């Protein structure tokens, strides 16, 4: 895991999942987040590990409200990270 989160490549871009870093920084366990937000423990783990296939806005809203943060603090899209340079 990178210091700022887990990056998952999608085409030329990458999603950076930073929930695990936030929880570690704030000393909040996955279990506590799961219980306090009413989110299944396995779902919390998927968001931490970047293993989600579809983002659930209701879950993300719960996380943002609970952690008092912005969506970009949890998941960030880094555009065109892998764009190949054109050859002359």
C-alpha positions as CSV (number, residue, x, y, z in Angstrom):
1,X,0.0,0.0,0.0
2,X,1.3,3.4,-0.9
3,X,1.5,6.1,1.8
4,X,-1.5,8.0,0.3
5,X,-3.6,5.0,-0.5
6,X,-4.1,2.1,-3.0
7,X,-4.1,3.0,-6.7
8,X,-6.2,1.0,-9.1
9,X,-5.4,1.6,-12.8
10,X,-8.4,2.1,-15.1
11,X,-7.2,2.9,-18.7
12,X,-4.8,5.8,-18.6
13,X,-6.1,7.0,-15.2
14,X,-6.1,5.6,-11.6
15,X,-8.4,5.7,-8.7
16,X,-6.6,6.2,-5.4
17,X,-8.5,4.6,-2.5
18,X,-7.4,6.5,0.7
19,X,-9.9,5.2,3.3
20,X,-7.4,2.9,4.9
21,X,-4.9,5.8,5.4
22,X,-7.6,8.0,6.9
23,X,-8.6,5.3,9.4
24,X,-5.0,4.6,10.3
25,X,-4.3,8.3,10.8
26,X,-7.4,8.8,13.0
27,X,-6.9,5.5,14.8
28,X,-10.3,4.2,13.8
29,X,-10.7,0.4,13.2
30,X,-12.5,-1.1,10.3
31,X,-14.9,-2.7,12.8
32,X,-15.7,0.6,14.4
33,X,-16.3,2.3,11.1
34,X,-18.5,-0.6,10.1
35,X,-20.6,-0.6,13.3
36,X,-20.9,3.2,13.5
37,X,-22.0,3.7,9.9
38,X,-24.1,0.6,9.6
39,X,-22.0,-0.7,6.7
40,X,-21.1,-4.3,6.3
41,X,-17.5,-5.1,7.4
42,X,-16.8,-6.8,4.1
43,X,-17.9,-3.6,2.2
44,X,-15.6,-1.5,4.4
45,X,-12.7,-3.8,3.6
46,X,-13.4,-3.6,-0.1
47,X,-13.3,0.3,0.0
48,X,-10.0,0.1,1.9
49,X,-8.4,-2.3,-0.5
50,X,-9.8,-0.7,-3.6
51,X,-11.7,-3.8,-4.5
52,X,-15.1,-2.2,-5.3
53,X,-16.4,-2.5,-8.8
54,X,-19.2,0.1,-8.4
55,X,-19.1,3.0,-6.1
56,X,-22.2,3.3,-3.8
57,X,-23.0,7.0,-3.2
58,X,-25.0,6.1,0.0
59,X,-22.0,4.3,1.5
60,X,-19.6,7.1,0.5
61,X,-22.0,9.7,2.0
62,X,-22.0,7.7,5.3
63,X,-18.2,7.5,5.4
64,X,-17.8,11.3,4.6
65,X,-20.3,12.3,7.2
66,X,-18.8,10.0,9.9
67,X,-15.2,11.0,9.1
68,X,-16.2,14.7,8.5
69,X,-14.3,14.8,5.2
70,X,-14.8,15.3,1.5
71,X,-15.3,12.5,-1.1
72,X,-11.9,13.4,-2.6
73,X,-10.3,12.6,0.8
74,X,-11.6,9.0,0.4
75,X,-11.4,8.3,-3.3
76,X,-9.5,10.4,-5.8
77,X,-9.3,10.1,-9.6
78,X,-5.9,10.8,-11.0
79,X,-6.4,11.4,-14.7
80,X,-4.1,10.5,-17.5
81,X,-1.3,9.1,-15.2
82,X,-0.3,6.5,-17.8
83,X,-0.8,8.5,-21.0
84,X,1.9,7.5,-23.4
85,X,4.0,10.2,-25.0
86,X,3.6,10.7,-28.7
87,X,6.6,9.8,-30.8
88,X,7.8,12.2,-33.5
